[in-house]
Amino acid sequence: MNGSTHRSRLHRRLAGWGALLAVVALAHSAQAEPQAIDLLFQGGTVVTVDAERRVIPDGAVAVDKGRIVAVGVNTELKTRFAPRQIVDARDTIVMPGLVNAHTHAPMVLLRGMADDLKLKEWLEGHIFPAEKAGVTAEFVSVGTRLAALEMLLSGTTTFADMYYFEEQVAEAAREAGMRCVAGETLIEFPAPDNASVAEALAYGARFLKRFAGDRLVTAAVAPHSSTWSALRRGGRLAPWQTDSRRRY
């Protein structure tokens, strides 16, 4: 083998090694590149509620496209992700949202009315007359917005409601980004939104159809002290109701 052939082979080998090193460096660079996400909550005490019930003192939660993509130690997640927005969560608790399982959300506007009375006297002597005189679709819309604000400030992100004009409750919940099981009241005397059981059932059918499959709202019919007849008639609307277990 002459000198020129040896040098030619050496050059080819060096070129090959150079190309391989370039590929390895590129792969390493791609691996190390932080993943772009929408939001990163940093530095809070993260209560995971996972199978191990972990509590992470200096934790972080990564969110992208409306979904949690990672939960872990702050120092680790800061290097893994490149968030478009950072929330400084120091001195706070970051945890799954609370669920309020029994609300009449618009009634925040009646707060303080006729306190410290027995239920029957409170309802029949004060609340029912006040609702008959003043509850409208606008009342329900405004009241639910206030209730949603108060619930969110307390960490509540889901609520189960029963009231009148529940379409307005559902709209306000959706506007606030809250999950809601919205129960349209089925009651056997004239109510603020429907004068009869037949009207309430017709309203309920429209309501259930409108929100069937909604991402945040599960529409329902909510009987109040109803007879078996009214319960059976309300039950016929059940096929319109979606399976809420997959979302709550």
C-alpha positions, 0 to 999 in steps of 0.5 A, spaced: 500 500 500 503 506 497 502 512 502 497 516 497 492 510 498 493 510 506 492 517 506 485 517 502 483 511 506 484 515 513 481 521 510 475 517 509 475 514 516 476 521 519 470 523 514 465 518 517 467 519 524 466 526 523 459 525 520 457 520 526 459 525 531 455 530 528 449 525 528 450 524 535 451 531 537 445 533 533 441 527 537 443 530 544 441 537 542 434 535 540 434 530 546 436 536 551 431 541 547 426 543 552 419 541 550 414 548 549 408 548 553 403 553 555 404 554 562 408 552 568 406 553 575 413 553 579 415 553 586 408 551 590 407 545 595 404 540 590 398 536 593 398 530 587 392 526 590 396 520 586 396 513 588 402 514 593 399 521 595 405 525 594 406 532 597 412 535 593 414 541 597 418 545 591 413 542 586 411 544 579 405 543 574 406 543 567 400 544 562 399 544 555 393 545 551 388 545 557 391 538 560 396 537 565 402 534 562 407 533 568 407 533 575 414 533 579 419 537 582 420 544 580 428 544 578 426 538 574 420 541 570 424 547 569 429 544 565 424 539 561 419 545 559 419 551 555 413 555 558 410 560 554 407 563 561 410 562 568 406 562 574 410 563 581 406 559 586 411 560 591 407 560 598 401 557 595 398 550 595 397 547 588 392 541 588 386 538 584 380 543 584 375 542 589 368 539 588 361 543 591 356 537 591 350 541 593 349 548 590 343 553 588 348 558 585 344 564 584 341 564 591 348 568 593 343 574 591 339 572 597 344 571 602 342 573 609 335 573 607 331 571 613 336 567 617 336 563 623 329 560 621 326 553 621 327 550 614 319 550 612 318 557 615 324 560 611 322 556 605 315 557 605 314 564 608 320 568 605 324 564 600 319 562 595 315 568 595 322 572 594 323 567 588 316 568 585 317 576 585 324 576 583 327 570 580 328 571 572 333 569 567 338 575 568 337 574 576 340 567 575 345 569 570 348 574 575 347 570 581 351 564 578 357 569 575 358 571 582 357 564 585 362 562 580 367 567 582 367 565 589 367 558 588 374 559 584 377 563 589 376 558 594 379 553 589 372 549 587 372 548 580 366 543 579 359 544 582 352 540 582 347 545 582 339 545 582 335 551 581 331 555 576 333 557 569 338 552 569 340 554 562 343 560 565 347 557 570 350 552 565 352 558 560 355 562 566 359 555 568 362 554 561 364 562 561 367 561 567 371 555 565 368 550 571 365 544 570 357 543 572 352 538 573 346 543 572 339 540 574 333 544 572 328 544 577 322 539 577 317 542 582 309 541 582 307 548 583 308 554 579 316 556 579 319 562 576 321 559 569 315 554 568 308 554 571 307 547 570 310 540 570 309 539 563 312 546 562 318 544 566 319 537 562 319 541 556 324 546 558 328 540 561 328 536 554 330 542 550 336 543 556 338 536 555 339 536 548 342 543 548 348 541 552 348 533 550 356 532 550 358 538 552 365 538 555 364 542 561 356 542 563 352 535 564 345 537 564 340 534 568 333 534 571 332 535 578 326 533 582 324 537 588 319 533 593 316 530 587 310 525 586 311 518 583 308 521 577 312 527 576 318 522 577 316 517 572 315 523 567 322 526 568 325 519 568 323 519 561 328 524 559 334 520 561 336 518 554 338 525 553 343 525 559 350 523 558 354 519 562 358 524 567 362 519 570 367 519 564 369 526 566 368 527 573 
